[in-house]
Amino acid sequence: MTRLKDVKVVIADDEKLMANELQSLLLETYPDIQIVGIAHDGEAAVQLVKTYRPDIAFLDIQMPGMTGLEVAEKLIAYEEPPVVVFATAYDEYALKAFSLNAMDYILKPYDESDLTRVMGKFEKMLARSSVKPKSSENKEITKSGALRKFSVEKGDRMEVISSDKIEIVYAKDRLVFIKTLDGEIYRTKLTLQEFESKLPSDRFFRCHRNYIVNVNQIKEIATWFNKGYLLILQKSSSEKGLEVPVGRAYAAKLKEYIEL
């Protein structure tokens, strides 16, 4: 088993196309890693690191507001800073980058061999130490229902949403969306399976292959066809309460949350 399984990665690049390219290259070669967030400016990058505590942060050096170098200077002060890899189209920043304890430095446009070198170096770093990827360390926390936060794109920034503000997560037309308690809807890059594993299991119920609901928002339960149920959620500020089906395969698990 690769030591990179469950390694968490944050990408920060003000060029969305370059950020997406880096994400694609990483996942094509290392499908077991987790891209937990993408930021398009320095402040958003810092927030993502605070929220998700990634193992690796790929930082574009030239970003608006706060450069990648300035972000790295902030991260150095953290108790458990991520490994930093700088990315840029220019090589004149190399000396400054390594003075900030960066593990490596890659040039744009991204090359698969550079990423193989970087991730290979990180894997050797893990092998030399007893340190495990932070996501592995936190699995028990996730299972116990600790609060989780999720980032979603909003314009040119990443907005962070607390799980307790989520009403429902659902799939539609092969896309996945979050609907919050105030009626806002955001598209997300995570799959429903990923949400099911990351959301606090004591408050979120996978009730259907297309739906995960916040059980605290269930107001009524109606019988549905084929021995299933229909969940009627609390009314939000913008519309009547949602009706969410519980598939027959999921009906028995509903009793773990609500006495029927």
ChimeraX commands (.cxc) that place a marker at each C-alpha (Angstrom):
marker #1 position 0.00,0.00,0.00 radius 0.5
marker #1 position 1.37,3.41,-0.93 radius 0.5
marker #1 position 2.29,5.70,1.95 radius 0.5
marker #1 position 0.47,8.46,0.06 radius 0.5
marker #1 position -2.95,6.97,0.75 radius 0.5
marker #1 position -5.16,9.58,2.50 radius 0.5
marker #1 position -2.55,12.34,2.18 radius 0.5
marker #1 position -4.39,15.67,2.18 radius 0.5
marker #1 position -3.41,18.35,-0.34 radius 0.5
marker #1 position -4.28,22.03,-0.73 radius 0.5
marker #1 position -3.64,23.86,-3.99 radius 0.5
marker #1 position -3.34,27.66,-4.19 radius 0.5
marker #1 position -3.10,29.34,-7.60 radius 0.5
marker #1 position -4.81,32.49,-8.82 radius 0.5
marker #1 position -5.05,30.97,-12.30 radius 0.5
marker #1 position -8.02,28.60,-12.14 radius 0.5
marker #1 position -6.94,26.66,-15.22 radius 0.5
marker #1 position -3.49,26.02,-13.74 radius 0.5
marker #1 position -5.00,24.98,-10.41 radius 0.5
marker #1 position -7.33,22.55,-12.16 radius 0.5
marker #1 position -4.47,21.20,-14.26 radius 0.5
marker #1 position -2.37,20.53,-11.16 radius 0.5
marker #1 position -5.33,18.85,-9.46 radius 0.5
marker #1 position -5.91,16.60,-12.50 radius 0.5
marker #1 position -2.25,15.63,-12.80 radius 0.5
marker #1 position -2.04,14.75,-9.11 radius 0.5
marker #1 position -5.20,12.65,-9.08 radius 0.5
marker #1 position -4.33,10.85,-12.30 radius 0.5
marker #1 position -1.04,9.66,-10.84 radius 0.5
marker #1 position -2.00,9.45,-7.15 radius 0.5
marker #1 position -5.73,8.64,-7.00 radius 0.5
marker #1 position -5.58,7.87,-3.24 radius 0.5
marker #1 position -4.63,11.39,-2.17 radius 0.5
marker #1 position -7.30,13.88,-1.13 radius 0.5
marker #1 position -7.46,17.34,-2.71 radius 0.5
marker #1 position -9.26,18.98,0.21 radius 0.5
marker #1 position -9.37,22.51,-1.19 radius 0.5
marker #1 position -8.33,24.89,-3.96 radius 0.5
marker #1 position -7.71,28.58,-3.25 radius 0.5
marker #1 position -7.19,31.41,-5.72 radius 0.5
marker #1 position -5.56,33.93,-3.40 radius 0.5
marker #1 position -3.25,33.89,-0.41 radius 0.5
marker #1 position -5.81,34.64,2.29 radius 0.5
marker #1 position -8.06,31.83,1.10 radius 0.5
marker #1 position -5.05,29.49,1.09 radius 0.5
marker #1 position -4.30,30.29,4.74 radius 0.5
marker #1 position -7.94,29.67,5.65 radius 0.5
marker #1 position -7.95,26.30,3.89 radius 0.5
marker #1 position -4.82,25.23,5.76 radius 0.5
marker #1 position -6.38,26.27,9.08 radius 0.5
marker #1 position -9.56,24.38,8.27 radius 0.5
marker #1 position -8.24,21.14,6.78 radius 0.5
marker #1 position -4.69,20.82,8.18 radius 0.5
marker #1 position -3.30,19.39,4.91 radius 0.5
marker #1 position -0.12,17.37,4.63 radius 0.5
marker #1 position 1.07,19.25,1.53 radius 0.5
marker #1 position 0.35,22.77,0.26 radius 0.5
marker #1 position 1.15,23.61,-3.36 radius 0.5
marker #1 position 1.52,27.41,-3.37 radius 0.5
marker #1 position 1.72,29.60,-6.44 radius 0.5
marker #1 position 4.23,32.31,-5.63 radius 0.5
marker #1 position 2.50,35.16,-7.45 radius 0.5
marker #1 position -1.03,35.59,-6.07 radius 0.5
marker #1 position -3.11,38.70,-5.32 radius 0.5
marker #1 position -3.31,40.08,-1.79 radius 0.5
marker #1 position -0.79,37.70,-0.27 radius 0.5
marker #1 position 1.92,35.93,-2.27 radius 0.5
marker #1 position 2.75,32.27,-1.86 radius 0.5
marker #1 position 5.95,33.30,-0.10 radius 0.5
marker #1 position 3.96,35.35,2.42 radius 0.5
marker #1 position 1.56,32.46,2.95 radius 0.5
marker #1 position 4.52,30.15,3.65 radius 0.5
marker #1 position 5.91,32.62,6.19 radius 0.5
marker #1 position 2.61,32.40,8.08 radius 0.5
marker #1 position 2.50,28.61,7.89 radius 0.5
marker #1 position 5.98,28.23,9.39 radius 0.5
marker #1 position 4.58,29.49,12.70 radius 0.5
marker #1 position 1.96,26.72,12.87 radius 0.5
marker #1 position 2.44,23.87,15.32 radius 0.5
marker #1 position 2.03,21.31,12.51 radius 0.5
marker #1 position 2.67,23.17,9.25 radius 0.5
marker #1 position 2.12,21.38,5.95 radius 0.5
marker #1 position 4.98,20.51,3.64 radius 0.5
marker #1 position 5.23,23.39,1.16 radius 0.5
marker #1 position 5.86,23.03,-2.55 radius 0.5
marker #1 position 6.11,26.29,-4.49 radius 0.5
marker #1 position 4.87,26.62,-8.05 radius 0.5
marker #1 position 5.59,29.48,-10.43 radius 0.5
marker #1 position 6.35,30.35,-14.02 radius 0.5
marker #1 position 9.60,32.04,-12.96 radius 0.5
marker #1 position 12.70,30.56,-11.35 radius 0.5
marker #1 position 14.18,33.68,-9.73 radius 0.5
marker #1 position 12.34,32.93,-6.49 radius 0.5
marker #1 position 14.12,29.61,-5.87 radius 0.5
marker #1 position 16.54,30.83,-3.17 radius 0.5
marker #1 position 13.81,32.64,-1.26 radius 0.5
marker #1 position 11.55,29.59,-1.53 radius 0.5
marker #1 position 14.09,27.24,0.01 radius 0.5
marker #1 position 14.88,29.74,2.75 radius 0.5
marker #1 position 11.28,29.19,3.86 radius 0.5
marker #1 position 11.90,25.46,4.28 radius 0.5
marker #1 position 10.03,24.49,1.13 radius 0.5
marker #1 position 10.38,20.82,0.28 radius 0.5
marker #1 position 10.54,21.52,-3.44 radius 0.5
marker #1 position 9.90,23.98,-6.23 radius 0.5
marker #1 position 8.20,23.30,-9.57 radius 0.5
marker #1 position 7.89,25.44,-12.65 radius 0.5
marker #1 position 4.84,26.02,-14.82 radius 0.5
marker #1 position 3.59,24.59,-17.08 radius 0.5
marker #1 position 3.40,21.55,-14.87 radius 0.5
marker #1 position 5.23,18.41,-15.90 radius 0.5
marker #1 position 4.30,14.95,-14.69 radius 0.5
marker #1 position 7.95,14.08,-14.01 radius 0.5
marker #1 position 8.26,17.08,-11.65 radius 0.5
marker #1 position 5.20,15.95,-9.71 radius 0.5
marker #1 position 6.56,12.40,-9.54 radius 0.5
marker #1 position 9.80,13.79,-8.08 radius 0.5
marker #1 position 7.95,15.91,-5.54 radius 0.5
marker #1 position 5.57,13.20,-4.37 radius 0.5
marker #1 position 8.38,10.64,-4.33 radius 0.5
marker #1 position 10.38,12.94,-2.07 radius 0.5
marker #1 position 7.39,13.35,0.23 radius 0.5
marker #1 position 6.83,9.58,0.34 radius 0.5
marker #1 position 10.46,9.07,1.38 radius 0.5
marker #1 position 9.98,11.72,4.05 radius 0.5
marker #1 position 7.05,9.74,5.46 radius 0.5
marker #1 position 9.07,6.53,5.31 radius 0.5
marker #1 position 11.88,8.07,7.37 radius 0.5
marker #1 position 9.54,9.21,10.11 radius 0.5
marker #1 position 6.76,7.80,12.21 radius 0.5
marker #1 position 4.45,10.57,11.05 radius 0.5
marker #1 position 1.23,9.44,9.40 radius 0.5
marker #1 position -0.89,11.54,7.05 radius 0.5
marker #1 position -3.06,13.85,9.12 radius 0.5
marker #1 position -6.23,12.46,7.58 radius 0.5
marker #1 position -5.35,9.03,9.00 radius 0.5
marker #1 position -4.73,10.55,12.44 radius 0.5
marker #1 position -8.15,12.20,12.33 radius 0.5
marker #1 position -10.28,9.22,11.26 radius 0.5
marker #1 position -11.49,8.55,14.80 radius 0.5
marker #1 position -12.37,12.21,15.22 radius 0.5
marker #1 position -14.50,12.05,12.08 radius 0.5
marker #1 position -16.27,8.91,13.25 radius 0.5
marker #1 position -17.04,10.46,16.62 radius 0.5
marker #1 position -18.97,13.29,14.96 radius 0.5
marker #1 position -16.52,16.17,15.28 radius 0.5
marker #1 position -17.45,19.32,13.38 radius 0.5
marker #1 position -16.18,19.40,9.80 radius 0.5
marker #1 position -15.97,22.31,7.40 radius 0.5
marker #1 position -16.13,22.30,3.60 radius 0.5
marker #1 position -14.95,24.78,1.01 radius 0.5
marker #1 position -17.03,25.76,-2.02 radius 0.5
marker #1 position -16.29,28.14,-4.85 radius 0.5
marker #1 position -17.97,31.53,-4.66 radius 0.5
marker #1 position -16.81,33.84,-7.41 radius 0.5
marker #1 position -13.03,34.11,-7.23 radius 0.5
marker #1 position -12.86,32.97,-3.61 radius 0.5
marker #1 position -13.46,29.81,-1.59 radius 0.5
marker #1 position -16.23,30.07,0.99 radius 0.5
marker #1 position -15.99,27.81,4.05 radius 0.5
marker #1 position -19.23,26.18,5.23 radius 0.5
marker #1 position -19.61,24.46,8.60 radius 0.5
marker #1 position -21.33,21.09,8.50 radius 0.5
marker #1 position -23.93,22.23,11.03 radius 0.5
marker #1 position -25.11,24.80,8.47 radius 0.5
marker #1 position -25.78,22.11,5.84 radius 0.5
marker #1 position -29.40,21.04,5.33 radius 0.5
marker #1 position -28.86,18.48,2.58 radius 0.5
marker #1 position -26.24,17.23,0.13 radius 0.5
marker #1 position -27.62,15.85,-3.13 radius 0.5
marker #1 position -26.65,14.62,-6.56 radius 0.5
marker #1 position -28.34,15.83,-9.73 radius 0.5
marker #1 position -27.32,15.33,-13.36 radius 0.5
marker #1 position -24.01,13.77,-12.22 radius 0.5
marker #1 position -23.16,16.86,-10.17 radius 0.5
marker #1 position -23.17,17.22,-6.37 radius 0.5
marker #1 position -24.64,20.20,-4.50 radius 0.5
marker #1 position -24.80,21.47,-0.91 radius 0.5
marker #1 position -27.96,23.26,0.26 radius 0.5
marker #1 position -27.51,25.29,3.45 radius 0.5
marker #1 position -30.07,26.13,6.13 radius 0.5
marker #1 position -30.48,29.64,4.72 radius 0.5
marker #1 position -31.45,28.27,1.31 radius 0.5
marker #1 position -28.14,28.85,-0.51 radius 0.5
marker #1 position -27.07,26.17,-2.99 radius 0.5
marker #1 position -23.44,25.51,-3.88 radius 0.5
marker #1 position -21.91,23.12,-6.36 radius 0.5
marker #1 position -19.09,21.03,-4.91 radius 0.5
marker #1 position -16.34,18.83,-6.33 radius 0.5
marker #1 position -16.69,16.09,-3.72 radius 0.5
marker #1 position -18.77,12.99,-4.41 radius 0.5
marker #1 position -21.65,11.85,-2.22 radius 0.5
marker #1 position -19.49,8.95,-1.04 radius 0.5
marker #1 position -16.80,11.42,0.08 radius 0.5
marker #1 position -19.38,13.52,1.92 radius 0.5
marker #1 position -20.78,10.41,3.60 radius 0.5
marker #1 position -17.32,9.58,4.97 radius 0.5
marker #1 position -16.45,13.15,6.01 radius 0.5
marker #1 position -19.71,14.45,7.53 radius 0.5
marker #1 position -20.35,13.73,11.23 radius 0.5
marker #1 position -22.14,10.37,11.16 radius 0.5
marker #1 position -24.24,11.16,14.23 radius 0.5
marker #1 position -25.97,14.05,12.43 radius 0.5
marker #1 position -25.98,13.16,8.75 radius 0.5
marker #1 position -27.88,10.23,7.22 radius 0.5
marker #1 position -27.36,8.79,3.74 radius 0.5
marker #1 position -31.04,8.16,3.05 radius 0.5
marker #1 position -30.89,7.50,-0.69 radius 0.5
marker #1 position -28.27,7.00,-3.36 radius 0.5
marker #1 position -28.78,10.67,-4.30 radius 0.5
marker #1 position -29.30,12.29,-0.88 radius 0.5
marker #1 position -27.61,12.89,2.49 radius 0.5
marker #1 position -29.73,14.78,5.03 radius 0.5
marker #1 position -29.07,16.62,8.28 radius 0.5
marker #1 position -31.23,14.57,10.67 radius 0.5
marker #1 position -31.73,17.62,12.89 radius 0.5
marker #1 position -33.76,19.14,10.05 radius 0.5
marker #1 position -36.26,16.27,9.77 radius 0.5
marker #1 position -39.71,17.49,10.85 radius 0.5
marker #1 position -42.03,14.73,9.65 radius 0.5
marker #1 position -41.84,11.21,8.22 radius 0.5
marker #1 position -44.38,9.77,5.78 radius 0.5
marker #1 position -44.62,6.26,4.40 radius 0.5
marker #1 position -43.46,5.90,0.83 radius 0.5
marker #1 position -43.85,3.21,-1.78 radius 0.5
marker #1 position -41.90,-0.06,-1.67 radius 0.5
marker #1 position -41.62,0.00,2.16 radius 0.5
marker #1 position -39.65,3.21,2.15 radius 0.5
marker #1 position -40.18,6.58,3.82 radius 0.5
marker #1 position -40.44,10.22,2.82 radius 0.5
marker #1 position -38.64,12.75,5.01 radius 0.5
marker #1 position -40.18,16.23,5.27 radius 0.5
marker #1 position -37.54,18.72,6.34 radius 0.5
marker #1 position -37.99,21.95,8.27 radius 0.5
marker #1 position -39.06,24.92,6.19 radius 0.5
marker #1 position -36.12,27.10,5.20 radius 0.5
marker #1 position -36.30,30.86,4.97 radius 0.5
marker #1 position -36.84,30.70,1.22 radius 0.5
marker #1 position -39.20,27.79,0.51 radius 0.5
marker #1 position -41.45,25.08,1.89 radius 0.5
marker #1 position -39.89,22.07,3.58 radius 0.5
marker #1 position -38.11,19.67,1.25 radius 0.5
marker #1 position -39.42,16.14,0.75 radius 0.5
marker #1 position -36.60,13.63,0.57 radius 0.5
marker #1 position -37.09,9.91,-0.17 radius 0.5
marker #1 position -35.56,7.14,1.91 radius 0.5
marker #1 position -34.74,4.21,-0.34 radius 0.5
marker #1 position -35.73,0.73,0.80 radius 0.5
marker #1 position -32.08,-0.24,1.21 radius 0.5
marker #1 position -31.57,2.68,3.62 radius 0.5
marker #1 position -34.84,2.44,5.58 radius 0.5
marker #1 position -33.53,0.16,8.34 radius 0.5
marker #1 position -30.68,2.56,9.13 radius 0.5
marker #1 position -33.15,5.40,9.68 radius 0.5
marker #1 position -34.10,3.67,12.96 radius 0.5
marker #1 position -30.60,4.40,14.26 radius 0.5
marker #1 position -31.50,8.11,14.21 radius 0.5
marker #1 position -35.26,8.17,14.89 radius 0.5
marker #1 position -37.48,5.83,16.89 radius 0.5
marker #1 position -40.08,4.49,14.41 radius 0.5
marker link #1:1,2 radius 0.2
marker link #1:2,3 radius 0.2
marker link #1:3,4 radius 0.2
marker link #1:4,5 radius 0.2
marker link #1:5,6 radius 0.2
marker link #1:6,7 radius 0.2
marker link #1:7,8 radius 0.2
marker link #1:8,9 radius 0.2
marker link #1:9,10 radius 0.2
marker link #1:10,11 radius 0.2
marker link #1:11,12 radius 0.2
marker link #1:12,13 radius 0.2
marker link #1:13,14 radius 0.2
marker link #1:14,15 radius 0.2
marker link #1:15,16 radius 0.2
marker link #1:16,17 radius 0.2
marker link #1:17,18 radius 0.2
marker link #1:18,19 radius 0.2
marker link #1:19,20 radius 0.2
marker link #1:20,21 radius 0.2
marker link #1:21,22 radius 0.2
marker link #1:22,23 radius 0.2
marker link #1:23,24 radius 0.2
marker link #1:24,25 radius 0.2
marker link #1:25,26 radius 0.2
marker link #1:26,27 radius 0.2
marker link #1:27,28 radius 0.2
marker link #1:28,29 radius 0.2
marker link #1:29,30 radius 0.2
marker link #1:30,31 radius 0.2
marker link #1:31,32 radius 0.2
marker link #1:32,33 radius 0.2
marker link #1:33,34 radius 0.2
marker link #1:34,35 radius 0.2
marker link #1:35,36 radius 0.2
marker link #1:36,37 radius 0.2
marker link #1:37,38 radius 0.2
marker link #1:38,39 radius 0.2
marker link #1:39,40 radius 0.2
marker link #1:40,41 radius 0.2
marker link #1:41,42 radius 0.2
marker link #1:42,43 radius 0.2
marker link #1:43,44 radius 0.2
marker link #1:44,45 radius 0.2
marker link #1:45,46 radius 0.2
marker link #1:46,47 radius 0.2
marker link #1:47,48 radius 0.2
marker link #1:48,49 radius 0.2
marker link #1:49,50 radius 0.2
marker link #1:50,51 radius 0.2
marker link #1:51,52 radius 0.2
marker link #1:52,53 radius 0.2
marker link #1:53,54 radius 0.2
marker link #1:54,55 radius 0.2
marker link #1:55,56 radius 0.2
marker link #1:56,57 radius 0.2
marker link #1:57,58 radius 0.2
marker link #1:58,59 radius 0.2
marker link #1:59,60 radius 0.2
marker link #1:60,61 radius 0.2
marker link #1:61,62 radius 0.2
marker link #1:62,63 radius 0.2
marker link #1:63,64 radius 0.2
marker link #1:64,65 radius 0.2
marker link #1:65,66 radius 0.2
marker link #1:66,67 radius 0.2
marker link #1:67,68 radius 0.2
marker link #1:68,69 radius 0.2
marker link #1:69,70 radius 0.2
marker link #1:70,71 radius 0.2
marker link #1:71,72 radius 0.2
marker link #1:72,73 radius 0.2
marker link #1:73,74 radius 0.2
marker link #1:74,75 radius 0.2
marker link #1:75,76 radius 0.2
marker link #1:76,77 radius 0.2
marker link #1:77,78 radius 0.2
marker link #1:78,79 radius 0.2
marker link #1:79,80 radius 0.2
marker link #1:80,81 radius 0.2
marker link #1:81,82 radius 0.2
marker link #1:82,83 radius 0.2
marker link #1:83,84 radius 0.2
marker link #1:84,85 radius 0.2
marker link #1:85,86 radius 0.2
marker link #1:86,87 radius 0.2
marker link #1:87,88 radius 0.2
marker link #1:88,89 radius 0.2
marker link #1:89,90 radius 0.2
marker link #1:90,91 radius 0.2
marker link #1:91,92 radius 0.2
marker link #1:92,93 radius 0.2
marker link #1:93,94 radius 0.2
marker link #1:94,95 radius 0.2
marker link #1:95,96 radius 0.2
marker link #1:96,97 radius 0.2
marker link #1:97,98 radius 0.2
marker link #1:98,99 radius 0.2
marker link #1:99,100 radius 0.2
marker link #1:100,101 radius 0.2
marker link #1:101,102 radius 0.2
marker link #1:102,103 radius 0.2
marker link #1:103,104 radius 0.2
marker link #1:104,105 radius 0.2
marker link #1:105,106 radius 0.2
marker link #1:106,107 radius 0.2
marker link #1:107,108 radius 0.2
marker link #1:108,109 radius 0.2
marker link #1:109,110 radius 0.2
marker link #1:110,111 radius 0.2
marker link #1:111,112 radius 0.2
marker link #1:112,113 radius 0.2
marker link #1:113,114 radius 0.2
marker link #1:114,115 radius 0.2
marker link #1:115,116 radius 0.2
marker link #1:116,117 radius 0.2
marker link #1:117,118 radius 0.2
marker link #1:118,119 radius 0.2
marker link #1:119,120 radius 0.2
marker link #1:120,121 radius 0.2
marker link #1:121,122 radius 0.2
marker link #1:122,123 radius 0.2
marker link #1:123,124 radius 0.2
marker link #1:124,125 radius 0.2
marker link #1:125,126 radius 0.2
marker link #1:126,127 radius 0.2
marker link #1:127,128 radius 0.2
marker link #1:128,129 radius 0.2
marker link #1:129,130 radius 0.2
marker link #1:130,131 radius 0.2
marker link #1:131,132 radius 0.2
marker link #1:132,133 radius 0.2
marker link #1:133,134 radius 0.2
marker link #1:134,135 radius 0.2
marker link #1:135,136 radius 0.2
marker link #1:136,137 radius 0.2
marker link #1:137,138 radius 0.2
marker link #1:138,139 radius 0.2
marker link #1:139,140 radius 0.2
marker link #1:140,141 radius 0.2
marker link #1:141,142 radius 0.2
marker link #1:142,143 radius 0.2
marker link #1:143,144 radius 0.2
marker link #1:144,145 radius 0.2
marker link #1:145,146 radius 0.2
marker link #1:146,147 radius 0.2
marker link #1:147,148 radius 0.2
marker link #1:148,149 radius 0.2
marker link #1:149,150 radius 0.2
marker link #1:150,151 radius 0.2
marker link #1:151,152 radius 0.2
marker link #1:152,153 radius 0.2
marker link #1:153,154 radius 0.2
marker link #1:154,155 radius 0.2
marker link #1:155,156 radius 0.2
marker link #1:156,157 radius 0.2
marker link #1:157,158 radius 0.2
marker link #1:158,159 radius 0.2
marker link #1:159,160 radius 0.2
marker link #1:160,161 radius 0.2
marker link #1:161,162 radius 0.2
marker link #1:162,163 radius 0.2
marker link #1:163,164 radius 0.2
marker link #1:164,165 radius 0.2
marker link #1:165,166 radius 0.2
marker link #1:166,167 radius 0.2
marker link #1:167,168 radius 0.2
marker link #1:168,169 radius 0.2
marker link #1:169,170 radius 0.2
marker link #1:170,171 radius 0.2
marker link #1:171,172 radius 0.2
marker link #1:172,173 radius 0.2
marker link #1:173,174 radius 0.2
marker link #1:174,175 radius 0.2
marker link #1:175,176 radius 0.2
marker link #1:176,177 radius 0.2
marker link #1:177,178 radius 0.2
marker link #1:178,179 radius 0.2
marker link #1:179,180 radius 0.2
marker link #1:180,181 radius 0.2
marker link #1:181,182 radius 0.2
marker link #1:182,183 radius 0.2
marker link #1:183,184 radius 0.2
marker link #1:184,185 radius 0.2
marker link #1:185,186 radius 0.2
marker link #1:186,187 radius 0.2
marker link #1:187,188 radius 0.2
marker link #1:188,189 radius 0.2
marker link #1:189,190 radius 0.2
marker link #1:190,191 radius 0.2
marker link #1:191,192 radius 0.2
marker link #1:192,193 radius 0.2
marker link #1:193,194 radius 0.2
marker link #1:194,195 radius 0.2
marker link #1:195,196 radius 0.2
marker link #1:196,197 radius 0.2
marker link #1:197,198 radius 0.2
marker link #1:198,199 radius 0.2
marker link #1:199,200 radius 0.2
marker link #1:200,201 radius 0.2
marker link #1:201,202 radius 0.2
marker link #1:202,203 radius 0.2
marker link #1:203,204 radius 0.2
marker link #1:204,205 radius 0.2
marker link #1:205,206 radius 0.2
marker link #1:206,207 radius 0.2
marker link #1:207,208 radius 0.2
marker link #1:208,209 radius 0.2
marker link #1:209,210 radius 0.2
marker link #1:210,211 radius 0.2
marker link #1:211,212 radius 0.2
marker link #1:212,213 radius 0.2
marker link #1:213,214 radius 0.2
marker link #1:214,215 radius 0.2
marker link #1:215,216 radius 0.2
marker link #1:216,217 radius 0.2
marker link #1:217,218 radius 0.2
marker link #1:218,219 radius 0.2
marker link #1:219,220 radius 0.2
marker link #1:220,221 radius 0.2
marker link #1:221,222 radius 0.2
marker link #1:222,223 radius 0.2
marker link #1:223,224 radius 0.2
marker link #1:224,225 radius 0.2
marker link #1:225,226 radius 0.2
marker link #1:226,227 radius 0.2
marker link #1:227,228 radius 0.2
marker link #1:228,229 radius 0.2
marker link #1:229,230 radius 0.2
marker link #1:230,231 radius 0.2
marker link #1:231,232 radius 0.2
marker link #1:232,233 radius 0.2
marker link #1:233,234 radius 0.2
marker link #1:234,235 radius 0.2
marker link #1:235,236 radius 0.2
marker link #1:236,237 radius 0.2
marker link #1:237,238 radius 0.2
marker link #1:238,239 radius 0.2
marker link #1:239,240 radius 0.2
marker link #1:240,241 radius 0.2
marker link #1:241,242 radius 0.2
marker link #1:242,243 radius 0.2
marker link #1:243,244 radius 0.2
marker link #1:244,245 radius 0.2
marker link #1:245,246 radius 0.2
marker link #1:246,247 radius 0.2
marker link #1:247,248 radius 0.2
marker link #1:248,249 radius 0.2
marker link #1:249,250 radius 0.2
marker link #1:250,251 radius 0.2
marker link #1:251,252 radius 0.2
marker link #1:252,253 radius 0.2
marker link #1:253,254 radius 0.2
marker link #1:254,255 radius 0.2
marker link #1:255,256 radius 0.2
marker link #1:256,257 radius 0.2
marker link #1:257,258 radius 0.2
marker link #1:258,259 radius 0.2
marker link #1:259,260 radius 0.2
view
